Amino acid sequence: MDHDAIQDLFQSVGPVTIKRMFGGKGIYVDGMIIAVELRGELMLKGDKEAGALYEAAGSKQWTYVHRKTNSPVSMPYWPIPSEAFDDPDEAEKWARIAVGAAARSK
């Protein structure tokens, strides 16, 4: 996603700052990271509470296999539900959930 599309998607939670990280982008609101974009996939910050909501919407937590230990590592991010890209109300709902998760993790 380009910078403007990310800004549009998260406009309901305030201005976002986008920083390059891990070969992708970190998306911040009020200094808190609320999402990342990696390899073209936008993923929202989550925790136990938010993760349950994301999973109920069909999203699956981002995991990868650690190259040294060859064991799975779960990261606190879930792909944004696809309906958020077409519906501003859905985008706001999921963005607010991500902001809540980021605030709880402070």
MITIKOL-895339 format. One record per residue (C-alpha): x negated, y negated, z; residue in one letter. Coordinates in steps of 0.1 Angstrom, whole numbers, padded with zeros to 4 digits, always signed. Layout:
BEGIN
XYZA;...
This chain:
BEGIN
+0000+0000+0000M;-0012-0035-0007D;-0014-0062+0019H;+0018-0079+0009D;+0038-0047+0010A;+0026-0039+0045I;+0034-0075+0056Q;+0069-0071+0042D;+0075-0037+0058L;+0065-0050+0093F;+0079-0085+0091Q;+0106-0078+0117S;+0080-0073+0145V;+0061-0104+0137G;+0030-0113+0117P;+0006-0084+0113V;-0031-0083+0110T;-0046-0058+0087I;-0082-0046+0092K;-0102-0021+0073R;-0110+0010+0092M;-0119+0047+0086F;-0117+0042+0049G;-0082+0029+0053G;-0064+0001+0072K;-0054-0006+0107G;-0022-0026+0112I;-0020-0047+0143Y;+0007-0068+0161V;-0003-0090+0190D;-0037-0073+0191G;-0022-0038+0194M;-0026-0012+0166I;+0008+0000+0155I;+0000+0018+0123A;-0027+0031+0101V;-0029+0036+0064E;-0052+0064+0053L;-0055+0079+0018R;-0023+0061+0008G;-0002+0074+0037E;+0013+0050+0062L;+0014+0064+0097M;+0030+0048+0128L;+0015+0048+0163K;+0032+0072+0186G;+0032+0088+0220D;+0054+0115+0236K;+0085+0093+0235E;+0081+0080+0200A;+0067+0113+0187G;+0099+0130+0196A;+0119+0104+0176L;+0095+0106+0146Y;+0098+0144+0146E;+0136+0143+0148A;+0134+0123+0116A;+0113+0150+0099G;+0078+0135+0104S;+0049+0156+0116K;+0020+0144+0137Q;-0012+0137+0119W;-0038+0164+0127T;-0071+0173+0111Y;-0097+0200+0116V;-0128+0189+0135H;-0158+0196+0113R;-0181+0207+0141K;-0158+0227+0162T;-0134+0238+0134N;-0105+0232+0158S;-0074+0211+0151P;-0073+0176+0165V;-0040+0158+0169S;-0040+0120+0165M;-0013+0097+0179P;+0001+0089+0144Y;+0031+0101+0125W;+0040+0093+0088P;+0067+0067+0086I;+0100+0082+0076P;+0106+0076+0039S;+0139+0058+0043E;+0120+0029+0060A;+0106+0019+0026F;+0140+0012+0011D;+0160-0001+0040D;+0149-0031+0060P;+0170-0021+0090D;+0152+0013+0091E;+0118-0003+0087A;+0126-0025+0117E;+0138+0005+0137K;+0106+0024+0131W;+0083-0006+0135A;+0098-0014+0169R;+0093+0022+0180I;+0056+0020+0170A;+0052-0013+0188V;+0067+0003+0219G;+0043+0032+0217A;+0014+0008+0213A;+0025-0012+0243A;+0028+0019+0265R;-0007+0030+0255S;-0024-0002+0266K;
